[in-house]
Amino acid sequence: MTDRAESHLPLAPSVFHVLLALADGEKHGYAVMKEIRTRTGGAISLGASTLYGIVKRLVEDELIEESSERPDPALDDERRRYYGLTELGRAVAVAESRRLEATLGIARAKRLIPSPRTR
C-alpha cells in the first residue's frame, strides 16, 4: 500500500486539504469548502467547480468514495453527496504528511524556521 500511496505524491495543496477535511469523517462538498476556508484562515478558498473537479479526480483515483449512508432528509438536503476517505486515501494523506514533515525538517536544519524546541 505504501508504494501505491507514494505514487500519488506530491499532492497539490488544495487536494491535500480536501483529504485533510475528510480525515475525521464523511462530509458533503460545502462542509469541505467551509472547513478548508476556516482552517486556513481564508488562505485557501475553493469554489464549487474547483472542489468538484478535485472530488471527481479523487473518486477516479479511489482516494475518496461517495457514502452510501444518508442523513435523515428532514435534517439535510437530499441533493448533497457525502464523501469519505478510502483506505488508500488515508494512506496517501499520511504519506503526504510525512513528506511535508521531512521537508520542514530540512527547512529547520537550514534555519529557515525555528525548531519547535527553540520557540
N, C-alpha and C positions, 0 to 999 in steps of 0.2 A: 504493500500500500504506500510505503514511503516514497519509492521511486515514482509511482504513479502520481502521488500528490506533488512531488517536486517538479514534475514535468509541466505543471501549470504555473510555475513561478518564473519571474516575479509577477505579482499582480499589480494592476493599475490601482492607485489609491481608492478610487470610487468603488471598484469591485471588492477590494478588501473590506471597505466599510460596510458594504452590503452583507458580506459574510459575518462580520462582527455583529451587526444588528440582529442577525438570526441565530447567533451563538447561544443565546439564552432562551430560545424558544421561537415558535412559529409567529409570524407577523404578516399582516397584509401590506401592500405596497405603500400606502400613505403612512402607516406606522413606521415603516423602514425609513422613508424620506424624513419624517419628523425626528426620529431618533438620531439619524446621521447629522441633521442640521443642528440639533440641540447639543449632541456630544462634541461636535467640532466647533461650537460657538459660531456657527454660520459660515465657517471657512469652506465647508463643502455643503452645497445645497443642490441636490439632484432634482431636476424636473421630471415630470411623469414619463416623458418619452425616453429620456436618458435612463431612468431607473428600469423601465420595462424592456429596453434593449439589453441592459445588463442581465435582468432576470431571465430573458429568453435565452441568452448565451449560457448562463449558469445552469439552467434546466437542461439545455442540449448537452452540456459537458458533464451532467449528472452530479453537479456540486450542490444543487438545491432541488427540491421537488415540491410540487403543489400538494398541499394537505388534502386528504380525503375527508377529514373531520371538519365540520362546520359549526359555528356558534348558532345558538337559537336565533332564527330570523327576526324575532321580536327585539333582539339585542344588537343586531348587526345588519348591515346592508348585504343582502344575498348576492349582490354582484361582485363583492370583494372576493379575491382569491388569496388564500393564505399559503405561505411558503416556509419551508424549514430546511435546515442543513441535512444533507445525506452524510453517511459515514465518510465518504471521500471528501465532501465539502468541509467537514470538520478537520480532517487530516490536512487539507490544503491550507485552511486558516491557521492551524498550528504550525505548519511548515513555514508559512509566510511570517508569522510572528517570530519564529526562531531566526529566520533570515534577517529580519529587521533588527532583532536584538543583537545579532552578531555585527551588523553594520554600526549600530550605536556603540558597541564595544570598540570598534575601530575609531570612531569619532572621539570617544573618551580618551583612548590611547594617544591620539593626536592633539589632545587638549582643546578640542573644538567645543566640547560641552563638559561640564563637571561630572565627576563620578558621583553616584548617589551618596556615598560616604562623606564627600567633602563639601556638600552643600551647606 
